[in-house]
Amino acid sequence: MGPVQRTEDTVGIATRLLDAAEAVSLIPTISSADPGFDLQTAYRVLESIAAVRRGEGWQCVGRKIGFTNRSIWARYGVDRPMWAHIWDRTALPLPGLAVHARRLHS
């Protein structure tokens, strides 16, 4: 299987990931089936997932940033930080943190 290029492929991958999340089940990594799966394609899959979740009424409440520590990049084969959405249905509010966040916006 060649690199994921077409919209149908990214939507199919997004559907597979969403189905696994709903079933609380593990699936093989996307890159194990397609070694050409790259960061650009991963972000297209992420946008497909976001579109589905927004369509189901989910609200994006922030972003999580990973791989901010450059010293581990080589170990994981990455060359930059990566981000993903944080959704209202997957995050729990922390009252003390909410107060702190308000202060940041003041």
C-alpha positions in Angstrom: 0.0 0.0 0.0 1.5 3.4 -1.0 1.4 6.7 0.9 -2.0 7.9 1.9 -2.9 10.7 -0.5 -6.6 10.7 -1.3 -9.4 12.2 0.9 -11.2 8.9 1.0 -8.1 7.3 2.6 -7.8 9.9 5.3 -11.5 9.7 6.0 -11.3 5.9 6.1 -8.4 6.1 8.6 -10.3 8.7 10.7 -13.3 6.4 10.7 -11.2 3.4 11.8 -9.6 5.5 14.7 -13.0 6.8 15.8 -14.5 3.3 15.7 -11.6 2.0 17.8 -12.1 4.8 20.3 -15.8 4.1 20.5 -15.2 0.4 21.1 -12.3 1.1 23.5 -10.2 -1.3 21.4 -6.6 -1.3 20.2 -5.8 -1.4 16.5 -2.4 -1.6 14.7 -0.6 1.7 14.2 -1.5 3.4 10.9 2.2 3.6 10.0 2.6 -0.2 10.4 0.2 -0.7 7.5 1.5 2.3 5.5 5.1 3.3 6.2 4.5 6.4 4.0 2.0 7.7 6.4 3.5 11.1 7.3 2.8 14.1 9.5 0.9 16.1 6.8 -1.4 13.2 6.2 -1.8 12.6 10.0 -3.0 16.2 10.3 -5.5 15.7 7.5 -6.8 12.6 9.4 -7.0 14.8 12.5 -9.2 17.3 10.7 -11.5 14.5 9.5 -11.9 13.4 13.1 -12.5 17.0 14.2 -15.2 17.4 11.5 -17.0 14.2 12.7 -16.8 15.3 16.3 -18.0 18.8 15.7 -20.9 17.3 13.7 -21.8 15.3 16.7 -21.8 18.4 18.9 -18.4 18.0 20.5 -16.7 21.3 21.4 -12.9 21.8 21.1 -11.7 23.2 24.5 -8.0 23.4 23.7 -5.0 21.7 22.2 -2.5 19.3 23.6 1.1 19.7 22.5 3.4 16.7 22.4 7.1 16.2 21.7 8.1 19.6 23.1 11.3 18.1 24.5 13.8 18.1 21.6 16.0 15.6 23.3 13.6 12.8 22.5 12.9 13.6 18.9 15.5 11.3 17.4 14.2 8.4 19.6 10.7 8.7 18.1 11.7 9.9 14.6 10.1 13.3 14.8 11.5 16.7 14.1 9.0 19.1 15.7 6.2 19.3 18.4 2.8 17.9 17.4 -0.6 18.9 18.5 -4.1 17.6 18.7 -7.5 18.8 19.9 -8.8 18.5 23.5 -12.5 17.9 23.5 -15.1 18.8 26.0 -16.1 15.1 26.3 -12.6 13.9 27.0 -11.4 16.5 29.5 -12.5 17.1 33.1 -12.6 20.7 34.4 -10.3 21.5 37.3 -11.9 24.4 39.3 -8.5 25.8 40.5 -7.1 25.6 37.0 -10.2 27.4 35.6 -9.6 30.3 37.9 -6.0 30.4 36.9 -7.0 30.4 33.2 -9.3 33.4 33.7 -6.4 35.3 35.2 -4.3 34.6 32.1 -6.9 36.3 30.0 -7.2 39.3 32.2 
